[in-house]
Amino acid sequence: MPSVSGKWIIFLVRFTVMFFLTGTVKTGGILFNSSMTASETSAAVTGLILILPYAMGRLCGPLVSVLLTFSSYQILGTIGGLFAGAGYVLTGLFAVTIAQRLAYATLSGVGFALMILPSSLSLKDHFQEDYPSIMPMAMMGSYAGIIVLPPLMDLFQESYGATGTYALFGVMCWTLIPCGLLLGITPRDSNVDSSRLLKDREEENEDDEMEQCVPSDKESTPEHDRSFRDQLWDSLREHFTLFGSLTFCLLFIVANLRKIPADGWTLFLIPHTIEKGFHSYQAARIASIGGVTGIIGRIFATLSFQTRLSVLVLYASYFLLNGAVFVLMEVVPWLSKPLVLQYIGSALNGCLISVQSGMTPGVLALIVSDHQYKTAYGVIDFGNGVLTLAAGVIPAVFLDQMGAFDPAFYLFGAVSIFNGLIVVILWYFSSTEKTS
C-alpha cells in the first residue's frame, strides 16, 4: 500500500500548486486597473496578459502529457516551480513593453503547466480508488489562495506599487520548487509512474533483441527509433480517439465552458465591484468571502460522490443554481447595491463554482477508463486553457466597447445555465452508454 505520510505530502503539494495557480488570477484582479493605466493599453490586452499564466497552465496539458512519457513527475515539477516564479519576478523587475509582459506571463504559464498534471497524477497514484473524493479536497488550495491573496496583494500594491507586487508574488511562487522535488515520492505499490514505465519498456525491448539474437547495437537503432515514433503516434492517436465517446464529448463541452464564468468571475469580480462604487479594500474582502465559501464548496464536491443521489444530477443542479445567482445579482437592482448582499452573492458564487470545479476530475474518472484518464485530463486541460483565455478577454472587450462589466456577468449566468442543461443530457446518455 502507498506510504501514509507520502500520500499526504503529495496532497499538500497539490494544495500548494492550486493555491498559487488561482492566486495568479486574483493577483491579476487586484492589479487590473493599475496595469491597464501603467501600460496605456486596452482592457482586452491587459486582461489577456493577466490571465495568460493561468491559461498557459492549461493549454500545455497535452504537451506535458507527452513529456511524462519520457520524464518524471519530479523533474518536470521542479522545473515548473522555477519557471512559474521567474516569470512574475522578471515582470516586476524588467517588463516595460507589451511583448515583454506577454513573454514573461507565458514563462510563468509553462511553469504552472509543468506542475498541474504531474501533481494531479501523483495524487491519483497515491490515493487510487479514493481519488474522486480526495481531489476536491486538494483543490481547496484554489480557494485558500482566493482568501489570502487579494487582501495581501492589495497591501503589497499600496506599499510597493504594481511592479513590486509582481516581483514579490513571483518570489512566493518559488515555493513550488521544493514542491516539485517532493513529487519524487512514489507509492510503494505504484507501477504507473511514467519514467518507470518507459524504463520497463526499454528493458523489455532489450530482452526481445537478445532473444532474437540481434547482432549489434547499430542494427537495433532503427528499430528503437521506429518504436519511439510509434509511441509518439499512439499517444497522439489516443487524444483523438477519446472523442469517439459521446459522454466524453459532452463532459468536454461542460468542463471547458465552465471556465468562462469561473475564471471570468475570479479575475473580474474585484474590478467589477470597484466599478459599482465600492473601495478596493472592500472589493478584496468580497473576493476573500468567495474563497471561504469556495472551501465549503470543495467539501460539498467530496460529499457529492458519497451520497445515494446521482452524481451527475447534483453536478447539473450546481450549474443551474450558479447561473441563477449570476443573473439575479445583475438583473435585480437592489441586489447589487448593499455591501452585505455583495458578500452574499460572492459567497454563493464562490461555493457553487468551487463545487463544479472540484467535481469535474471525479466525474471524468467515472466517464473514462483508468488507462485513458491521463490523456483525457490533458485534453480537457488544453480546452480549459483556450476558454480561460476567452474568460480573460471577453469581459474586458465588453468594458472597452460598452464601458461596463455588467454584460459579461449576464453571459456568465447564461453559460452556467447552458452547462446545467448539457449535464442533464450527459446524465441521460451515461445511463445507456459505457466507455470501454
Buried (B, 14 or more C-beta within 10 A) or exposed (E): EBBEEBBEBBBEBBBBBBBBBBBBBBBBBBBBBBBBEBBEBBBBBBBBBBBBBBBBBBBBBBBBBBBBBEBBBBBBBBBBBBBBBBBBBBBBEEBEEBEEBBBBBBBBBBBBBBBBBBBBBBBBBBBBEBBBBBBBBBBBBBBBBBBBBBBBBBBBBEEBBBBBBBBBBBEBBBBBBEBBBBBBBBBEEEEBBBBEEBEEEEEEBEEEBEEEEBEEEEEBEEBEEEEEEEBEEEBEEBBEEBEEBBBBEBBBBBBBBBBBBBBBBBBBBBBBBBBBEBEBEBBBBBBBBBBBBBBBBBBBBBEBBEEEEEBBEBBBBBBBBBBBBBBBBBEEEEBBEEEEBBBBBBBBBBBBBBBBBBBBBBBBBBBBEEEBBBBBBBBBBBBBBBBBBBBBBBBBBBBBEEEBBBBBBBBBBBBBBBBBBBBBBBBEBBEEEEBE
